[in-house]
Amino acid sequence: MASQRKTFNEINITPLTDIFLVLLIIMMVIAPLLDQQGLNLAVPNMIEVEDEIKDSKLIKILVTDDDKYMLDDTEISVNDLTQTIKEQAQTNTDGLLIMTQNNATHGAVVKLMDEARNVGVTSISLTEY
């Protein structure tokens, strides 16, 4: 007596469709939340600057290739960075200009930006030296 087995020729895709719909709903809920992160940056247009403004009250700090901070050709130690920015911000109220050399690391620039933000400097610009 040979038992005959029915062959299974159909695939039920209903559970797969349910999973895709749940994933779609999760992505639709999470996607708007991802846009709220990051920094607000204003990128200037590339123009030729003919004359430097003499009345500018910017704090100009250079980040060197070996991650040292220079203010008016004097080196600032990492420990004195916050105090120096605080003192300079009292007289130079236009903000901070960070000048970087070609091989300065991202970490050194971000450290300087964080210290400036902690002191209360709200206008920070970056340029290559």
Secondary structure, DSSP 4 states (H G I P E B T S, - for coil): -PPPPPP------HHHHHHHHHHHHHHHHHHHHHTT-S----PPP-----S--TT--EEEEEE-TTS-EEETTEEE-STTHHHHHHHHHHH-TTEEEEEE-TT--HHHHHHHHHHHHHHT---EEEEE-
